[in-house]
Every structure is written in C-alpha cells, then in structure tokens.
Amino acid sequence: MKNYKLFCITIISVFSLGSYAQVGKVNSGDKKYDNYAYIDAIKTYERVAEKGYKSEDLFKKLGNAYYFNSNFDKAAKWYGELFAMNTLLEAEYYYRYAQSLKSEGETAKANQMLDLFNERSKNDVRGKLYEKDRDYLEKIKANSGRYKIEDAGINSKYSDYGTFIHNNTVYFASARDTGNFSQRKHTWTGEHFTNLYEANLDQDFNLNAPKVFKSKINSKFHESTPVFTKDGKTVYFTRNNYNNGKKGKSDYKITLLKIYKATLENNEWTNITELPFNSDNYSTAHPALSPDEKTLYFASDMPGTYGQSDIYKVSINDDKFGTPENLGPKINTEGKETFPYVTSDNEIYFASDGHPGLGGLDIFVGKLGQDGVSNIQNVGADINSPQDDFAFIIDVSSRKGFFSSNKNGGKGSDDIYKFQETKGILCVQELNGLITNAATREILPNTKLSLYDSQHNLISTGSSDPKGNYTFAVDCGKNYIIRAEKEKYATREETVTVLKENGKTYFPIAMESSECQVVIGDDLGKCFGITNIYFDLDKSNIRTEAALDLEKILDVLNQYPSMKLDIRSHTDSRASYKYNETLSDKRAKSTIQWLIKNGVSSERLTGKGYGESQLINRCADGVKCSEEEHQMNRRSEFIITAL
C-alpha cells in the first residue's frame, strides 16, 4: 500500500536528514528523497549502489524508500546490505527489517530481528507485544480459515482501495486514468491522484461497473475513504490539504491530509469544509462513524500520537466536534495504526504494522468498551498477507464485507476484495457472581468491586446490584484479580481465570464480617466462615489448616471469658452409621482437647459427635449425591451456650 494513504510523510523526513559523501547522483537522489519523489530517488540510489558504492546512509535511504512504498522484498534486500555493514543501528531499523523479512517468508530471521529490536527499544509497545505473544503465528493460524474471499470485480491496473457501503452502493478510491487530463500524477507513486468512484451493489453482493463519483468532492488531489451518515445527507472524507482552489502546506512545505465534510443539498454535494481539529502541520484521515453517529473515529499523527499514526475518536454533538481523544496504548503503538471501522457489535477493525502480524499492515479486531479497546486479535491469514492489508469493513448481519490489499496476485498496486465471514473470531466473556455473607449467606448489595489484571493494574470498578450480583466484561482465557470491599466486612481479594470460550465465568464471593453479633444458640464458627474442621481421612488428629480456624475460636474465647461452647461434629452418610458416630465423636473430643491444651477451661466446653444423624439435605444412605452435597453434611459447629 502506498504512503499517501498512511500519511507517514512527516515521519520519513526525520530519516532524510544527514550528510553524504557520494557525488552527483547521490546528491540528486537526496533532493528527490527529501521532496518525497520516491520513484525517481529509488532509481538514482539503485544505479549508484549497482556501481558498487556502499554507504550506510545510501542503504538506509534505499531500504526506507522501498519500505514506505510497501515494496518489502526490495526493502529487505537493502536493509540486508545495511545490516551487513553495521549491526549497531537505531532500533527502528531492526523493526523495519523484521517486517520486510516477514513479507519474504523469512519468519525465523524476522523474529531474530524482533528480539534484537526488543532489546534495543526497551519500552517500545511493539517490542512488548512481541515479547508477550511470541506464539503470535500460532494464534494467527488459529484465527485463519474463517473467510471466503474473492476479487471484488471493480479493480483496475492502478490503486483501488477503501470501500464504504451506503444505499446499495459501494464507494471507493481509485487512481485509475479516467481520461481527465487535469488529473495529476503523484511523483511519490507514479500514479494518478485518487478520486472517489461508485459501483452499484446487487442483492448477491456483486458489484456493477464502477463510475466516477461526480461531485465537487473530487479534486485534482487525493480523495479517499468516504463515510456517509445513515440519512445520506452528510459525508466525511479524506483529501489532501486543498479546498476552494487553495493548497495548504505544513511548516516543512508538505501538503498533508485532512478530513473534510460535505452536505447534500438539492442533490448536489456542497458546503465542503475541513473539520475543526485539522491542522496544516499534521494529518487526519480515514474517518469512521460509530453506529449512533455521535462519535467519529479517525487516524492521525497529531501531537500526542504514540507512533507514526494513531487511532483517535472525537464526539459529535449537533454538528459540533469535541476534543480528539487518543484511543490509548492498548491499540496504538510506535508503528502505524490506521483505517478504523466500528460495528454495532462494538467491534473496532483497524490496520496496524505495530501489533504482531505477517508483515506490512495487518488487519486486527478489538472490542470497544468503557475502558478502551480490549481483546485485540489478528483476523488471520485468509485476509492478511505478508504485504499491506487494510480498510476492512463488514456488515454485521450478513457478515459480508470488503477489504483492500496489495497482496500478490492482484490487478493493480492495491486491490479491493470481497469476503464472507463463516466463523466469528472474538471470544466474549462476562465475569459475574453473587456477593454474600460467608456465615449467613445473606446477599450483600452495594459491595464495591475492583477488577485488576494479573499485574495488578486497575481495569474497572463497579458495585453489586440490589440482588448482590456483579458483572464485568473480560477477555477470554485471561487471569484477573477481583477485590470486594464493604463496610463492616473484611476486604476479600481473589484470583480468577476466565474461560477460553464464549460465555460467562461465574465467580461468587463470600465475605467475612469484621463485626459478628451473636447470641446464645448461634454458631460462633459462622462469624469466620468456618463450616468444617478438617481432619485426615479416618483420623481425628488436628491438621495445620484446622488449627488456623481453631485459633480464631480460641481468640474469641479469650476475649469473652464467660462464653461457653458446645462443639458438635457431623459426618455425611457414607460408611456405616456406627462408624460415623464414633469417628465424629473422636473429632469433637479432639477439638475440645486442642482448646483445653491452649488454655481454655474444660468447664467452658462440651461436645459430642452426631455422625450422620443430623443430615441437612437429602443425602441419606442409598441416595446418589454429588461430592458438594455430601460436603454440606460434613460440618463442625461451635454453638454458644452461655455469654
């Protein structure tokens, strides 16, 4: 995919500075490179290199020129020459070389370069994503095989890309020669500037012959990526900084990209105005509307951008625009994130060369939520290739759509493909549960809940509803920490692993009261959530974990010297009646002896074993029950007989 759709022009200028020892042709190439006339620059540099000249700067320029024109095989060649001369380069060159190698199918060597990039870049998000997902190729493989893909039937030998569907018409950008002699050619790509075209879409998702979109929107410079409002009266689109016959330039004399808006009046597109957050000194491009049309998503390299281009959003309220917000580091990297598309299922599709992919730009999908973008995944190797894949749109009901790519086998430098998605990719999980009192099982509404990731970074907060229930939207297969806090209760923090398939993960939380009010006849153990004093099988000696619970009982008895307890031990119905009665009695007496040994007067303690004589459910002899049901009958009680 060509650079004018990525607006990384200002970024490239950073790497175009420096002095060169070469003569004549190299100086000529430098001038063309700095002016972004890459086609001529490449030829000049290559002719010099073919004569045997070797220069770090020369190879950087050659590699960059091909890299930013998405000609990754030649970029890999010249970056290879660069690394043959010097392996101590700026970190960015390791990443570009890795991306170029991926496009050549040299994944192992690419991953070696990514390892080196990660060592040298330290805090670069791209390196962290690679380190976190070293098995990214397996994940991409798992996400593949979900699409049926065909040529869209409207491609030319030039660049065609960036579709939008409105009223059974597909709108797209094309650099095809329409015979309009006023249409200029771009020295950067050697092709005509792109105009908007349209093609009718039939009920079988086939496109008729395209025709130019006849309106004042098309100019002698680039137009692309239109998005229409549902009523068809407003369109947002990308264009070079050119309006009303005037071309704007940045402080570096570069004509960048802006998002424009036009309205339909008397069947004519008019009132073409740039959006208020545009600037001559940075680009904005590739608008996408939220389903309710209250938010506009777009790509930009405005100040505050993490990388070469980031995805932003801005609110729309009665035709007034808010302040653009960066979608944050979960989606944006030090590379390029661009071409957003948002669905009514709160999915955001976008193109990126910063997230782990197959090379060039890959298409990714994430889940939009109140806390930003989560669960970002590569859509797989059906759509993505070692080249640039981008501008993905989908109809959520039919799961049909279009995307653009310069993958091998196409007709032009970029082509439009149509697809049918046969299987979803995003795994959606809900973490939910019931908050209760551990002793009484009373539901606890208005309990404050905090959800953290496995590194204890706060993700979200909430409260249990009037029925004690809570819910959080979470990612499949991940570990989380959930904290429950409520006045007069001990704070509870638990680790939970979310299921890996679509659905819900149920995780109830029982909270222990920090203040337990008791009267004669109450079970003191319930104050601490003690339901059973555990013994080894067929044994009556006190285990370490049992001693921990008994320490709590001991502490209360020490605090209240007049309190007396009747200690009762119960078993389930398995084994014989006599055996259970004897065993439970031994355990009750063993518990009493432990308390006496630790300083409690024997006069304050009574107790006996009841075996299976006081079952609290249906699990009597001969009744088939689960282990959980039997566990309910195996219990210890500390009944208060005096205060």
C-alpha positions in Angstrom: 0.0 0.0 0.0 1.3 3.4 -1.0 2.4 6.0 1.6 -0.1 8.7 0.7 -2.7 6.5 2.5 -0.7 6.3 5.6 0.4 9.9 5.8 3.8 8.9 7.3 5.4 11.7 5.2 6.4 13.8 8.2 7.9 10.7 9.9 10.0 9.9 6.8 11.6 13.4 6.8 13.2 12.5 10.1 15.3 9.8 8.4 16.0 12.0 5.3 18.5 14.3 7.1 22.2 13.8 7.1 25.3 14.3 5.1 26.5 12.1 2.2 30.0 11.5 0.8 28.7 10.4 -2.6 28.8 12.7 -5.6 26.4 13.7 -8.3 23.8 11.1 -8.4 23.6 10.7 -4.7 23.0 14.4 -4.2 20.3 14.2 -6.9 18.7 11.3 -5.1 18.8 13.1 -1.7 16.9 16.0 -3.2 14.3 13.8 -4.7 14.1 11.8 -1.5 13.6 14.9 0.7 10.9 16.1 -1.7 9.1 12.7 -1.5 9.6 11.9 -5.2 10.4 8.3 -4.2 10.2 6.7 -7.6 13.0 8.8 -9.1 15.0 8.6 -5.8 14.9 4.9 -5.8 16.3 4.7 -9.4 19.1 7.1 -8.6 20.1 5.3 -5.4 20.0 1.9 -7.1 22.1 3.0 -10.0 24.7 4.2 -7.5 24.6 1.0 -5.4 24.8 -1.2 -8.5 28.1 0.5 -9.3 29.5 -0.8 -6.1 29.2 2.2 -3.8 28.5 1.2 -0.2 27.2 3.7 2.3 25.2 3.2 5.5 23.1 6.3 4.6 22.7 5.1 1.0 21.3 1.7 2.1 19.1 3.4 4.7 17.6 5.6 2.1 17.1 2.7 -0.3 15.6 0.5 2.3 13.3 3.3 3.6 12.2 4.3 0.1 11.0 0.7 -0.7 9.7 0.1 2.8 7.5 3.2 2.8 6.3 2.2 -0.7 5.4 -1.2 0.6 7.9 -2.9 -1.7 9.1 -5.2 1.1 11.2 -7.7 -0.9 13.5 -4.9 -2.2 13.4 -3.2 1.2 14.6 -6.5 2.7 17.4 -6.6 0.2 18.8 -3.1 1.0 18.2 -3.4 4.7 20.2 -6.6 4.5 23.0 -4.7 2.9 22.7 -2.1 5.7 23.0 -4.7 8.4 25.9 -6.4 6.6 27.8 -3.1 7.1 26.6 -2.3 10.7 24.6 -4.2 13.2 24.5 -1.4 15.7 21.8 0.7 14.2 18.8 2.7 15.5 16.2 0.3 16.9 13.6 1.3 14.3 15.7 -0.3 11.5 15.5 -3.7 13.3 11.8 -3.4 13.2 11.6 -2.4 9.6 14.0 -5.1 8.6 11.9 -7.7 10.5 8.7 -6.5 8.8 10.4 -6.7 5.4 11.7 -10.2 6.1 8.2 -11.4 7.1 7.0 -10.3 3.7 9.7 -12.5 2.2 8.6 -15.5 4.3 11.8 -15.4 6.4 9.9 -15.6 9.7 12.7 -17.1 11.8 15.1 -14.4 10.8 12.4 -11.8 11.3 11.8 -13.0 14.8 15.6 -12.8 15.5 15.4 -9.1 14.4 12.4 -8.6 16.6 14.4 -10.0 19.6 17.1 -7.5 18.9 14.6 -4.7 18.4 13.0 -5.5 21.8 16.5 -5.4 23.4 17.3 -2.1 22.0 13.9 -0.4 22.1 13.2 -1.1 25.8 9.8 0.5 26.3 8.5 0.3 22.8 5.0 -1.2 22.7 5.7 -3.2 19.6 8.6 -5.0 21.3 6.4 -5.6 24.4 3.6 -7.0 22.3 6.1 -9.4 20.5 7.6 -10.5 23.8 4.1 -11.1 25.2 2.9 -13.0 22.2 5.9 -15.0 20.9 3.5 -17.6 19.7 1.7 -15.0 17.6 2.0 -17.1 14.4 0.1 -19.9 16.1 -2.6 -17.5 17.1 -2.9 -16.1 13.6 -3.1 -19.7 12.3 -5.9 -20.4 14.8 -7.8 -17.4 13.5 -7.4 -18.4 9.9 -9.8 -20.4 7.7 -12.8 -18.2 8.5 -13.3 -16.3 5.2 -14.3 -16.9 1.7 -12.5 -14.3 -0.4 -13.0 -13.1 -4.0 -11.8 -10.3 -6.2 -14.5 -7.5 -5.8 -14.7 -7.2 -9.6 -14.0 -3.5 -9.8 -10.2 -3.4 -9.7 -8.0 -1.6 -12.3 -4.3 -1.9 -13.0 -3.9 1.1 -10.7 -4.6 1.5 -7.0 -8.2 0.8 -5.8 -8.9 0.8 -2.1 -11.0 2.0 0.8 -14.7 1.0 0.5 -17.9 2.2 2.1 -21.4 0.8 1.6 -24.4 3.2 1.5 -27.8 2.6 0.0 -26.7 -0.5 -2.0 -23.8 1.5 -3.5 -20.1 0.9 -2.8 -17.9 4.0 -2.7 -14.1 3.7 -3.1 -10.9 5.5 -4.1 -9.1 4.8 -7.3 -6.1 6.1 -9.1 -7.3 4.8 -12.5 -6.9 7.0 -15.5 -10.3 8.3 -16.4 -9.1 10.4 -19.4 -9.3 13.6 -17.3 -6.2 15.4 -18.4 -6.4 17.8 -15.4 -5.9 14.8 -13.1 -2.4 15.0 -11.8 0.2 12.2 -11.2 1.9 11.9 -7.9 5.7 11.8 -8.1 5.7 9.7 -5.0 3.9 6.7 -6.6 4.0 7.4 -10.3 0.2 7.0 -10.4 -2.7 9.5 -10.7 -4.0 11.1 -7.6 -7.0 9.1 -6.4 -10.7 10.2 -6.9 -13.8 8.7 -5.4 -15.8 6.2 -7.5 -19.0 4.3 -7.0 -20.5 1.0 -8.0 -23.9 -0.5 -7.5 -24.2 -3.5 -5.2 -26.8 -6.1 -6.1 -28.6 -8.5 -3.7 -25.9 -11.2 -4.2 -23.2 -8.8 -3.1 -21.9 -8.4 -6.6 -20.7 -5.0 -8.0 -21.6 -3.5 -11.3 -19.2 -1.5 -13.4 -17.8 1.4 -11.4 -18.1 5.1 -12.4 -16.6 8.2 -11.1 -18.4 9.9 -8.3 -19.5 13.1 -10.0 -19.4 15.8 -7.4 -17.4 18.8 -6.3 -15.8 16.4 -3.7 -13.4 15.1 -6.3 -10.4 17.4 -6.9 -7.1 17.3 -8.7 -5.5 15.9 -5.5 -6.2 12.8 -3.4 -9.7 11.9 -2.1 -10.4 8.7 -0.3 -12.3 6.8 2.4 -15.7 8.4 2.4 -18.2 7.7 5.2 -21.9 8.7 4.8 -24.4 9.3 7.5 -27.4 7.0 7.5 -29.7 9.7 6.1 -27.3 10.2 3.2 -27.1 14.0 3.8 -23.6 14.2 5.2 -20.3 12.7 4.0 -16.9 12.8 5.7 -13.9 12.0 3.5 -10.1 12.3 3.3 -8.4 14.7 1.0 -5.1 16.4 0.6 -4.9 19.9 2.2 -6.8 21.5 -0.6 -10.1 23.4 -0.7 -11.6 26.2 -2.7 -8.7 26.2 -5.1 -6.1 26.7 -2.3 -3.5 24.2 -1.3 -2.2 24.3 2.2 1.3 23.3 3.3 3.0 22.4 6.6 5.9 24.4 8.0 8.1 21.9 6.1 6.2 22.8 2.8 4.5 19.4 2.7 0.8 19.1 1.7 -0.7 16.7 4.2 -4.1 15.1 4.6 -7.3 16.4 6.2 -10.8 15.2 6.9 -13.5 17.2 5.2 -17.2 17.3 5.5 -19.8 17.9 2.8 -23.6 18.1 2.8 -26.2 17.2 0.2 -28.5 20.0 -1.0 -30.7 19.7 -4.0 -28.9 16.5 -5.0 -25.6 18.3 -5.0 -22.7 17.9 -2.6 -21.8 21.3 -1.3 -20.5 23.1 1.8 -17.2 21.3 1.7 -15.4 22.3 4.9 -12.5 20.9 6.8 -13.1 19.6 10.3 -12.1 22.0 13.1 -9.4 19.7 14.6 -7.4 19.6 11.3 -4.1 21.3 11.0 -1.6 22.2 8.3 1.1 20.6 10.4 -0.3 17.1 10.9 -2.5 14.7 9.0 -6.0 13.4 9.8 -7.5 10.7 7.6 -9.8 7.7 7.2 -13.0 8.7 9.1 -15.4 6.1 10.5 -18.7 6.8 12.3 -20.0 5.0 15.3 -23.4 3.3 14.8 -25.2 6.1 16.6 -23.2 8.7 14.6 -22.2 10.5 17.8 -18.5 9.6 17.5 -16.1 9.9 14.7 -13.0 7.6 14.6 -10.0 8.5 12.5 -6.3 8.2 12.1 -3.8 11.0 12.8 -0.2 11.8 13.6 -1.2 14.9 15.6 0.8 15.8 18.7 0.3 13.2 21.4 0.5 10.3 18.9 2.4 7.3 20.2 3.8 6.3 16.9 3.7 7.1 13.2 -0.1 7.3 13.2 -2.7 6.5 15.9 -6.4 6.0 16.0 -8.4 8.8 17.7 -12.1 9.5 18.4 -14.0 12.7 18.7 -17.5 13.4 19.8 -20.2 14.9 17.5 -23.0 16.9 19.2 -25.3 18.9 16.9 -22.6 19.2 14.3 -20.2 20.4 16.9 -17.0 18.5 17.5 -15.3 17.8 20.8 -11.6 17.5 21.5 -10.0 14.4 19.8 -9.0 11.6 22.2 -6.3 9.1 21.5 -7.6 5.5 22.0 -4.6 4.7 24.0 -1.6 2.3 24.1 -3.7 -0.9 24.1 -4.4 -0.3 20.4 -1.8 2.3 19.4 1.9 1.5 19.1 5.0 3.3 17.9 4.2 2.0 14.4 1.2 2.8 12.2 -2.4 2.2 13.3 -4.9 3.4 10.7 -8.2 2.7 8.8 -10.6 2.2 11.7 -14.0 0.8 11.2 -16.6 0.4 14.0 -19.6 -2.0 14.1 -22.8 -2.1 16.0 -21.4 -5.1 18.0 -18.8 -2.7 19.4 -16.0 -4.2 17.3 -13.3 -2.0 16.0 -11.3 -3.2 13.0 -8.1 -1.4 12.1 -4.9 -1.9 10.2 -1.5 -1.9 12.0 2.1 -2.7 11.5 2.8 -2.4 15.2 0.9 -5.4 16.5 2.3 -8.9 15.8 1.4 -9.8 12.2 2.5 -11.4 8.9 4.3 -8.4 7.6 3.3 -4.9 6.3 0.0 -3.8 7.6 -2.3 -6.5 9.0 -6.0 -6.2 9.9 -6.9 -6.6 13.6 -10.1 -6.5 15.5 -10.7 -5.5 19.1 -13.6 -4.9 21.5 -14.6 -1.4 22.3 -15.7 -0.8 25.9 -15.9 1.9 28.5 -12.2 1.2 29.4 -11.0 1.4 25.8 -10.1 -1.3 23.4 -9.5 -4.9 24.6 -9.0 -8.4 23.2 -7.2 -7.3 20.1 -6.6 -10.1 17.7 -5.2 -10.6 14.2 -8.1 -11.6 11.9 -6.0 -14.4 10.3 -4.1 -15.4 7.2 -7.1 -15.5 4.9 -7.4 -11.7 5.0 -3.8 -10.8 6.0 -0.7 -11.5 3.9 3.0 -10.6 4.0 2.0 -7.3 2.2 -0.3 -4.5 3.3 -3.9 -5.4 4.2 -6.2 -2.6 5.3 -9.6 -0.8 5.0 -11.7 -3.7 6.4 -15.5 -3.1 6.5 -18.2 -5.7 7.4 -22.0 -5.9 7.6 -22.7 -7.4 11.0 -25.9 -9.1 9.9 -24.7 -10.8 6.7 -21.0 -11.0 7.8 -20.1 -9.9 4.3 -17.7 -7.0 3.5 -14.7 -5.7 1.7 -11.0 -5.1 2.4 -8.1 -3.7 0.4 -4.7 -5.2 -0.1 -1.6 -5.1 -2.3 -1.1 -8.8 -1.8 0.4 -10.9 -4.6 -1.9 -11.9 -7.5 -3.9 -8.6 -7.7 -4.5 -6.5 -10.7 -3.1 -3.2 -9.5 -0.9 -1.7 -6.8 -3.8 -2.0 -4.4 -7.0 -4.1 -4.9 -10.4 -4.4 -3.3 -11.6 -7.9 -2.2 -15.0 -9.0 -1.0 -15.5 -11.7 1.6 -17.9 -13.8 3.5 -17.0 -14.5 7.1 -18.0 -18.0 8.0 -17.0 -18.0 11.7 -16.5 -15.3 14.3 -13.2 -14.5 16.0 -13.9 -12.5 19.1 -14.4 -14.5 22.2 -16.7 -12.6 24.5 -16.8 -13.4 28.2 -18.6 -12.0 31.2 -17.3 -12.4 34.7 -20.2 -12.5 37.1 -21.1 -13.7 40.6 -23.0 -13.3 43.8 -21.7 -11.4 46.8 -22.8 -13.0 50.1 -22.1 -13.0 53.8 -19.8 -16.1 54.4 -21.5 -17.0 57.6 -25.2 -16.4 57.0 -25.2 -16.5 53.1 -27.1 -13.2 53.2 -26.8 -11.3 49.9 -24.6 -8.2 50.1 -25.8 -5.4 47.7 -23.7 -2.2 47.1 -20.4 -4.0 47.6 -17.6 -2.2 45.9 -15.8 -4.3 43.4 -12.4 -3.6 41.6 -11.1 -5.7 38.7 -7.3 -5.8 38.2 -5.2 -7.6 35.5 -2.7 -10.2 36.5 -0.1 -7.4 37.1 -2.5 -5.7 39.5 -3.3 -2.8 37.1 -6.8 -1.5 37.8 -9.1 -2.3 34.8 -12.6 -1.4 36.1 -14.7 -0.8 39.1 -18.3 -1.4 40.0 -20.8 -2.4 42.7 -23.1 -5.4 43.4 -26.7 -4.7 42.5 -29.7 -4.8 44.9 -29.7 -8.6 44.5 -26.0 -8.9 45.3 -24.9 -9.7 41.7 -22.0 -8.2 39.8 -20.7 -8.3 36.2 -17.6 -7.3 34.4 -16.8 -7.6 30.7 -13.5 -9.5 30.4 -11.2 -11.2 27.9 -11.3 -14.9 27.3 -8.7 -17.1 28.9 -7.1 -14.4 31.0 -6.3 -14.2 34.7 -7.8 -11.4 36.8 -7.7 -10.2 40.4 -11.1 -9.2 41.8 -11.3 -7.2 45.1 -14.6 -6.9 47.1 -14.9 -4.2 49.8 -17.8 -3.4 52.1 -18.1 -1.6 55.4 -18.0 -3.9 58.4 -16.6 -6.7 56.2 -13.1 -7.9 55.7 -11.8 -7.0 52.2 -11.6 -10.0 50.0 -9.3 -10.4 47.1 -9.3 -13.4 44.8 -7.7 -14.5 41.6 -10.0 -15.8 38.8 -9.2 -17.5 35.5 -11.7 -16.6 32.8 -12.9 -19.4 30.5 -11.5 -19.6 27.0 -14.8 -19.9 25.1 -17.7 -17.5 24.6 -20.0 -17.3 27.6 -19.9 -16.4 31.2 -17.5 -17.2 34.1 -19.3 -17.5 37.4 -17.3 -16.5 40.4 -19.2 -16.0 43.7 -17.5 -14.2 46.6 -18.4 -14.9 50.2 -17.3 -12.1 52.6 -16.5 -12.4 56.3 -18.0 -9.9 58.6 -15.5 -7.9 60.6 -18.2 -7.4 63.2 -20.1 -10.5 64.2 -23.1 -10.1 66.6 -24.0 -13.3 68.3 -26.5 -14.6 70.9 -26.9 -17.8 72.8 -27.7 -20.6 70.3 -25.6 -19.1 67.5 -22.8 -20.9 65.8 -19.6 -19.0 66.5 -17.9 -20.6 63.6 -20.2 -18.7 61.1 -18.6 -15.5 62.2 -15.4 -16.7 60.5 -16.9 -18.7 57.7 -15.9 -21.9 59.5 -18.1 -24.8 58.2 -15.8 -27.7 59.0 -12.7 -28.5 60.9 -10.7 -30.7 58.6 -9.1 -34.0 59.6 -7.2 -36.6 57.6 -9.2 -39.5 56.3 -10.3 -41.7 59.1 -8.3 -39.6 61.5 -9.1 -37.4 64.5 -5.8 -35.5 64.9 -5.9 -31.7 64.3 -4.3 -30.7 60.9 -2.4 -27.4 60.4 -5.3 -25.8 58.4 -7.7 -26.9 61.1 -5.5 -25.3 63.8 -5.8 -22.0 61.9 -9.5 -22.0 62.2 -9.4 -23.1 65.9 -7.1 -20.2 66.6 -9.9 -17.8 65.7 -12.3 -19.6 68.1 -9.6 -19.5 70.8 -9.1 -15.8 70.3 -12.9 -15.1 70.8 -13.0 -17.3 73.9 -10.0 -15.4 75.4 -11.8 -12.1 74.7 -15.1 -13.3 76.3 -14.1 -15.4 79.4 -17.8 -16.2 80.3 -18.6 -17.6 76.8 -19.2 -21.4 76.7 -19.4 -23.6 73.7 -21.0 -26.9 72.7 -18.8 -28.4 70.0 -20.7 -30.6 67.5 -19.1 -32.8 64.8 -21.1 -34.2 61.9 -20.3 -36.6 59.0 -22.0 -37.5 55.7 -23.9 -40.8 55.3 -21.2 -42.7 53.6 -19.6 -45.6 55.8 -21.7 -47.3 58.5 -23.9 -45.4 61.0 -21.8 -46.7 63.9 -18.5 -45.9 62.3 -19.6 -42.3 61.5 -20.9 -41.8 65.0 -17.6 -43.0 66.6 -15.4 -41.0 64.2 -17.4 -37.8 64.7 -17.3 -38.1 68.5 -13.5 -38.6 68.4 -13.2 -35.5 66.3 -15.4 -33.4 68.6 -13.3 -34.5 71.6 -10.0 -33.9 69.7 -11.2 -30.3 69.0 -12.1 -29.8 72.7 -8.7 -31.2 73.8 -6.9 -28.7 71.4 -8.7 -25.8 73.0 -8.0 -27.0 76.6 -4.4 -27.6 75.7 -4.3 -23.9 74.5 -5.6 -22.5 77.8 -9.4 -22.8 77.7 -11.0 -24.2 80.9 -12.7 -27.6 80.4 -15.7 -26.2 82.3 -16.5 -23.9 79.3 -16.5 -26.7 76.7 -18.9 -29.6 76.0 -19.3 -31.6 72.8 -20.1 -34.8 71.1 -20.2 -36.4 67.6 -23.5 -36.8 65.9 -22.3 -38.9 62.9 -24.9 -38.9 60.2 -27.9 -38.4 62.5 -28.4 -34.7 61.6 -28.1 -34.5 57.8 -29.1 -31.1 56.4 -30.1 -32.4 53.0 -31.5 -35.5 51.2 -28.2 -37.4 51.1 -29.1 -40.3 53.3 -28.0 -43.9 52.7 -28.7 -45.2 49.2 -29.3 -41.7 47.7 -26.9 -40.7 44.9 -25.5 -37.2 45.7 -22.6 -35.1 44.4 -19.4 -34.5 46.4 -20.6 -30.9 47.1 -23.8 -32.2 48.6 -22.0 -34.7 50.8 -19.6 -31.9 51.9 -22.5 -29.8 53.2 -23.2 -32.6 55.8 -19.6 -32.8 56.9 -19.5 -29.9 59.3 -18.4 -28.6 62.6 -20.5 -26.4 64.8 -19.5 -24.2 67.8 -22.8 -23.5 69.5 -22.8 -20.7 72.1 -24.4 -22.0 75.3 -23.5 -19.1 77.6 -22.3 -15.5 77.3 
